[in-house]
Amino acid sequence: MTDTFKIYKGDDVIAEGESPLAITDVNPNTEVAEGSYKATRVVNDKESEKVDIPAFKTLAINPTAVALDKTTVAGKVGETVTLVATVSPSDATDKTVAWTSSAVAVATVDANGKVTYVAEGEAVITVKTVSGNKTATCTATITAE
């Protein structure tokens, strides 16, 4: 007969079966104190005493991709456009992004993805996830006023 295990949160069994067992009710990137969960071993229908599971920290969910709502934009000097970045998966722990322009003399971009057309030319706007270093780009083509 195979040994099985039970994991408890308070008096409730939240997982049961052969090792390894997963605790699925904890948010990503969370510290859990020792004793928040307890485990028992079951052999021949006899359950051991509950023992504390040591403190642990759950893993973060890192971004796997970032996408922009536009891959090309065009306009005249003085105009603006706002790009929208979408980080995947939707439950990524840190969705923070940073914006850069390949040619700030031609187009600038602020922390919210607002692109300002400064001079005639072309610039590549890049958005990069702070966690995971995923990138997406949009090419901006600017013409004279």
ABEGO torsion letter per residue (X at the ends): XBBBBBBBBEABBABBEBOBBBBAABBBGBBBBBGABBBBBBBGGBBBBBBBBBBBBBBBBBBABBBBABABBBBBBGBBBBBBBBBOBAABABABBBBBBABAAABBBBAAGBBBBABBEBBBBBBBBABGGBBBBBBBBBBBX
